[in-house]
Amino acid sequence: MAKRKKRQTRIEPTFGASASRRRSGSLSVGPSDRVLPPARRTKARKRKSGRRRARRYGFFGLLRGLVYWSLVLILWAGIAGVGLAAYYGAQMPSATTWAIPDRPPNVKILAADGRLIANRGMTGGEAVSLHEMSPYIPQAVIAIEDRRFYSHWGIDPLGLTRAVIENLVQGRITQGGSTITQQLAKNLFLEPDRTIERKVQEALLALWLEHKYAKDQILEMYLNRVYFGGGAYGVEAAARRYFNKAAHDVTLAEAALLAGLLKAPSRLSPARDPNAAEERAQVVLTAMREQGMIGDSELAAAIS
């Protein structure tokens, strides 16, 4: 008996509609039937994976990107700031030669009975310690000029940031952002030029002053040298110029007026514009109340 030949069955892989088309002789190939090279398949998978991740993490991905680039910008800004400080600092004299210059001489004019008639000279008055002047004077100056004077290290980043934002909002320079220490450094060592070099040197000198002297010493030097308008340098000369009394006897309202002059000594002088001087003094009093230096009753009495 002849052996039967086993019927061989050929099994062809089928892939849905594409297999039917091949069996029917159709040559059309759809997008899903194309066989891509390995490199293109890898790229296609990466694109699909990226789109899925973007859909899933779009907001958080954007947030992470913003944080990352912000940190990068801050880092480069810091590096640029250090480089700028080093460049301008190298052009200054050595720190070992820095010293507080002496106050210019002052000439007193006295009556026959010894009563002081006037002062002549650049300072226009004697130097007085913090304990010899009215306590309202340093409080008023700190409240309006540098409220974080006793906590910063010569430069106040918060105050500087606030001043920059305020200037951007106003569209002009309305606040300087300099601390009392920086103002003293400018008055003692630098010219009143508004340049980047002068600001950098002012900051370096402020750091040196904070390292060399105590806070009360810095404040005392500042109050005895700053210009109050009307040819008066220092609180003693200003008190006698505007109120005909010693700095020890200055009242709260008078101290607020003196502190208000520091923003613009000539424009806000009570001898030139009493109304502007009074409005500025009220701003100082309000700042003192907000910082807890005075109470409501003192504020009301001073304003009245």
TORSEDO-378307 format. One record per residue (C-alpha): x, y, z; residue in one letter. Coordinates in steps of 0.05 Angstrom, whole numbers, padded with zeros to 5 digits, always signed. Example, Ala and Ser with C-alpha at 12.3 -4.5 7.8 and 13.67 -1.06 7.14 Angstrom:
BEGIN
+00246-00090+00156a/+00273-00021+00143s/
end
This chain:
BEGIN
+00000+00000+00000m/+00030+00064-00022a/+00046+00111+00033k/+00002+00170+00036r/+00036+00234+00026k/+00026+00279+00085k/-00009+00341+00065r/+00034+00398+00086q/-00002+00457+00113t/+00031+00524+00105r/+00015+00572+00160i/+00023+00645+00142e/+00023+00698+00195p/-00037+00743+00190t/-00039+00815+00211f/-00112+00834+00205g/-00133+00873+00146a/-00063+00877+00117s/-00059+00801+00111a/-00126+00799+00075s/-00102+00851+00027r/-00039+00811+00013r/-00079+00748+00001r/-00126+00784-00046s/-00067+00812-00085g/-00077+00883-00064s/-00012+00922-00065l/-00035+00982-00024s/+00002+00990+00041v/-00025+01032+00099g/+00016+01074+00148p/+00013+01018+00199s/+00041+00968+00149d/+00104+01004+00131r/+00167+00973+00158v/+00212+01028+00184l/+00287+01023+00192p/+00310+01012+00264p/+00337+01083+00271a/+00271+01114+00249r/+00232+01066+00293r/+00273+01089+00352t/+00261+01163+00336k/+00187+01150+00327a/+00183+01116+00395r/+00220+01174+00427k/+00173+01225+00396r/+00112+01186+00420k/+00143+01178+00489s/+00160+01253+00491g/+00089+01271+00472r/+00061+01227+00526r/+00107+01257+00578r/+00089+01327+00554a/+00015+01312+00561r/+00026+01282+00629r/+00077+01329+00659y/+00066+01392+00617g/+00054+01442+00674f/+00103+01412+00722f/+00155+01406+00667g/+00147+01479+00651l/+00153+01497+00724l/+00216+01456+00732r/+00245+01489+00671g/+00231+01558+00698l/+00262+01541+00765v/+00323+01511+00731y/+00337+01570+00685w/+00323+01619+00741s/+00376+01586+00783l/+00424+01588+00724v/+00412+01662+00713l/+00421+01676+00787i/+00486+01638+00787l/+00514+01675+00727w/+00490+01742+00755a/+00527+01726+00820g/+00590+01708+00782i/+00585+01773+00741a/+00574+01813+00805g/+00635+01783+00839v/+00677+01797+00777g/+00652+01869+00774l/+00666+01880+00848a/+00736+01851+00840a/+00751+01895+00780y/+00729+01961+00812y/+00756+01941+00880g/+00825+01930+00849a/+00825+02004+00828q/+00816+02028+00900m/+00872+02041+00949p/+00891+01984+00995s/+00844+01973+01053a/+00902+01983+01101t/+00904+02057+01082t/+00830+02070+01094w/+00817+02116+01153a/+00760+02161+01175i/+00779+02233+01155p/+00777+02286+01209d/+00719+02334+01211r/+00735+02402+01181p/+00747+02456+01233p/+00687+02496+01258n/+00689+02569+01278v/+00644+02591+01335k/+00619+02662+01342i/+00603+02677+01415l/+00571+02736+01449a/+00606+02773+01506a/+00568+02731+01556d/+00590+02666+01523g/+00525+02654+01487r/+00533+02620+01419l/+00513+02667+01362i/+00532+02626+01301a/+00577+02573+01272n/+00620+02580+01210r/+00653+02525+01172g/+00636+02465+01129m/+00607+02425+01188t/+00571+02484+01218g/+00566+02452+01287g/+00600+02410+01339e/+00601+02335+01338a/+00554+02305+01390v/+00547+02233+01413s/+00482+02193+01409l/+00472+02204+01484h/+00479+02280+01476e/+00425+02287+01423m/+00350+02276+01428s/+00334+02201+01423p/+00280+02219+01372y/+00333+02240+01321i/+00367+02171+01310p/+00299+02137+01314q/+00269+02182+01260a/+00329+02174+01215v/+00330+02098+01220i/+00254+02094+01209a/+00255+02132+01144i/+00326+02119+01117e/+00345+02048+01138d/+00295+02009+01181r/+00339+01947+01182r/+00401+01985+01202f/+00416+01943+01263y/+00405+01877+01228s/+00441+01883+01160h/+00516+01879+01147w/+00524+01945+01109g/+00483+01925+01049i/+00408+01911+01053d/+00386+01863+00997p/+00313+01870+01017l/+00315+01945+01015g/+00352+01945+00949l/+00301+01898+00918t/+00244+01940+00944r/+00276+02003+00915a/+00286+01970+00847v/+00214+01947+00844i/+00188+02015+00865e/+00231+02050+00813n/+00206+02003+00758l/+00134+02015+00779v/+00142+02090+00780q/+00183+02091+00716g/+00235+02136+00748r/+00285+02135+00805i/+00245+02150+00869t/+00285+02107+00918q/+00358+02094+00924g/+00362+02032+00967g/+00427+02054+01001s/+00436+02039+01074t/+00460+02090+01126i/+00528+02056+01123t/+00531+02064+01048q/+00511+02137+01053q/+00566+02148+01104l/+00617+02114+01060a/+00597+02159+01002k/+00601+02222+01045n/+00668+02204+01074l/+00707+02176+01015f/+00672+02184+00948l/+00648+02235+00898e/+00573+02242+00887p/+00576+02210+00818d/+00520+02163+00797r/+00561+02110+00764t/+00567+02035+00771i/+00639+02042+00794e/+00619+02089+00850r/+00563+02044+00873k/+00609+01983+00876v/+00662+02021+00914q/+00608+02048+00961e/+00586+01977+00976a/+00657+01954+00990l/+00671+02013+01036l/+00605+02000+01072a/+00627+01928+01086l/+00693+01954+01113w/+00658+02005+01158l/+00612+01950+01186e/+00673+01907+01200h/+00714+01963+01231k/+00662+02000+01273y/+00601+01985+01317a/+00531+02003+01293k/+00524+02061+01342d/+00591+02090+01319q/+00570+02088+01247i/+00503+02121+01263l/+00537+02174+01304e/+00587+02191+01249m/+00531+02194+01199y/+00488+02241+01240l/+00546+02288+01253n/+00567+02292+01180r/+00505+02287+01137v/+00478+02349+01102y/+00411+02377+01126f/+00406+02435+01079g/+00413+02509+01093g/+00489+02501+01100g/+00480+02456+01161a/+00522+02394+01166y/+00506+02349+01225g/+00447+02347+01273v/+00474+02400+01321e/+00481+02452+01265a/+00414+02433+01236a/+00378+02439+01303a/+00407+02508+01313r/+00394+02528+01241r/+00320+02510+01239y/+00298+02511+01312f/+00350+02554+01347n/+00363+02501+01399k/+00413+02445+01415a/+00404+02376+01386a/+00391+02351+01457h/+00327+02392+01461d/+00296+02372+01394v/+00224+02346+01400t/+00192+02288+01364l/+00160+02331+01311a/+00225+02369+01300e/+00265+02305+01295a/+00216+02279+01242a/+00226+02343+01203l/+00302+02337+01206l/+00300+02264+01184a/+00254+02282+01126g/+00305+02332+01100l/+00355+02277+01083l/+00317+02256+01020k/+00325+02325+00988a/+00356+02376+01036p/+00347+02437+00991s/+00278+02421+00963r/+00248+02400+01029l/+00279+02454+01072s/+00227+02488+01117p/+00261+02554+01101a/+00244+02544+01027r/+00180+02503+01027d/+00147+02495+01096p/+00089+02455+01068n/+00133+02404+01034a/+00175+02398+01097a/+00114+02386+01140e/+00085+02333+01092e/+00151+02296+01092r/+00155+02300+01169a/+00087+02267+01172q/+00113+02210+01128v/+00170+02201+01177v/+00123+02200+01237l/+00079+02148+01204t/+00140+02104+01191a/+00161+02110+01264m/+00091+02089+01286r/+00091+02029+01238e/+00157+02005+01268q/+00133+02013+01339g/+00181+02070+01357m/+00124+02115+01381i/+00052+02104+01402g/-00014+02131+01375d/-00017+02187+01426s/+00054+02210+01409e/+00038+02207+01335l/-00025+02249+01343a/+00010+02300+01387a/+00068+02307+01338a/+00024+02315+01277i/-00020+02366+01312s/
end
